[in-house]
Amino acid sequence: MNCKIPIIDYLLHNKAYRMRKQKGFPGWDSKEDTEKSIREMEELFAMISLPKQATVLDLGCGAGNLSFWLESKGYEVYAADVAAEAIDWARDEANKRGSSVRFTVSDASGTMPYANESFHLIMDNHALHCIIGKDRAGYLQNIYKYLKPGTHYIVSTMSYEGDGNDAPPGFDPHSRCIVRGKVATRYLGTAKSILTEIASAGFSILHNRVERDNEGNAELFVIAQKPHIN
Ligand SMILES: C[S@@+](CC[C@H](N)C(=O)[O-])C[C@H]1O[C@@H](n2cnc3c(N)ncnc32)[C@H](O)[C@@H]1O
């Protein structure tokens, strides 16, 4: 992966959250798309076994809708997002629900406030495609570091197989990023290249499949496993 777009600005997500709140969305996505994400995650979770009271991390949690779903399954839930607007929104909602999810503002490609091997599972619903350039390696290294041996990283991420002709607006074929103004907002690797990145961070790929979303964009679903200790 070689993204040469110079500007990365993860904090632009704050503005996006303000707009989504004004539109009456429950978080990043509409109610329907949030429910669809939960159904997709249910399917992936059914393919692994987790301890009943597993400690799980929702990475790039946004306004926390999937974090609350994880909590409803009985897990101890931590959740992190780079956008303070999203975490404020999630905490407000947590107060209303009496939720104990521990929400944190944190850039997942940098140092995070977790001890090594903290989690039985890290779930990433649509955050990986927000991570640009060399930050992607740091992001995946964090996931590896914070997972216990033998446990899983579950991710749903945009991918794109083409060379640009049928690409989403703003796609730069050189970097494979979607560029708004001068800012690279999304990285659209091929499914194969994304699987290679995840494997290069030390994971085994247990499951992967590509599906089309409502707008015809490709979505890659992956279950990756950190090796057991020998
Ligand atoms: C497409 S949204 C999905 C939000 C949430 N997972 C959901 O399903 O509603 C992607 C999220 O990733 C977050 N994000 C982007 N870059 C990040 C980073 N470097 N560290 C942590 N979170 C990040 C964004 O702020 C945004 O909330």
The ligand as an SDF file (V2000), in Angstrom:
LIG
                    3D

 27 29  0  0  0  0  0  0  0  0999 V2000
  -17.7540    5.1250    8.8540 C   0  0  0  0  0  0  0  0  0  0  0  0
  -17.6110    5.6390   10.5310 S   0  0  0  0  0  0  0  0  0  0  0  0
  -18.2560    4.2070   11.3810 C   0  0  0  0  0  0  0  0  0  0  0  0
  -18.6110    4.4870   12.8190 C   0  0  0  0  0  0  0  0  0  0  0  0
  -19.1470    3.2840   13.6140 C   0  0  0  0  0  0  0  0  0  0  0  0
  -18.2090    2.1770   13.6170 N   0  0  0  0  0  0  0  0  0  0  0  0
  -20.4780    2.8400   13.0970 C   0  0  0  0  0  0  0  0  0  0  0  0
  -20.5780    1.7530   12.5380 O   0  0  0  0  0  0  0  0  0  0  0  0
  -21.4490    3.6070   13.2740 O   0  0  0  0  0  0  0  0  0  0  0  0
  -15.8470    5.4890   10.8010 C   0  0  0  0  0  0  0  0  0  0  0  0
  -15.4120    5.9360   12.1660 C   0  0  0  0  0  0  0  0  0  0  0  0
  -13.9920    5.7780   12.2950 O   0  0  0  0  0  0  0  0  0  0  0  0
  -13.5100    6.8650   13.0430 C   0  0  0  0  0  0  0  0  0  0  0  0
  -12.0720    7.0450   12.7790 N   0  0  0  0  0  0  0  0  0  0  0  0
  -11.4970    7.4960   11.6550 C   0  0  0  0  0  0  0  0  0  0  0  0
  -10.1720    7.5740   11.8020 N   0  0  0  0  0  0  0  0  0  0  0  0
   -9.8950    7.1450   13.0690 C   0  0  0  0  0  0  0  0  0  0  0  0
   -8.7010    7.0040   13.8150 C   0  0  0  0  0  0  0  0  0  0  0  0
   -7.5120    7.3290   13.3020 N   0  0  0  0  0  0  0  0  0  0  0  0
   -8.7860    6.5510   15.0850 N   0  0  0  0  0  0  0  0  0  0  0  0
  -10.0010    6.2290   15.6320 C   0  0  0  0  0  0  0  0  0  0  0  0
  -11.1610    6.3570   14.9620 N   0  0  0  0  0  0  0  0  0  0  0  0
  -11.1120    6.8090   13.6900 C   0  0  0  0  0  0  0  0  0  0  0  0
  -14.3430    8.0350   12.5590 C   0  0  0  0  0  0  0  0  0  0  0  0
  -14.3180    9.1450   13.4290 O   0  0  0  0  0  0  0  0  0  0  0  0
  -15.7090    7.3960   12.4480 C   0  0  0  0  0  0  0  0  0  0  0  0
  -16.4200    7.4920   13.6490 O   0  0  0  0  0  0  0  0  0  0  0  0
  1  2  1  0
  2  3  1  0
  2 10  1  0
  3  4  1  0
  4  5  1  0
  5  6  1  0
  5  7  1  0
  7  8  2  0
  7  9  1  0
 10 11  1  0
 11 12  1  0
 11 26  1  0
 12 13  1  0
 13 14  1  0
 13 24  1  0
 14 15  1  0
 14 23  1  0
 15 16  2  0
 16 17  1  0
 17 18  1  0
 17 23  2  0
 18 19  1  0
 18 20  2  0
 20 21  1  0
 21 22  2  0
 22 23  1  0
 24 25  1  0
 24 26  1  0
 26 27  1  0
M  CHG  2   2   1   9  -1
M  END
$$$$
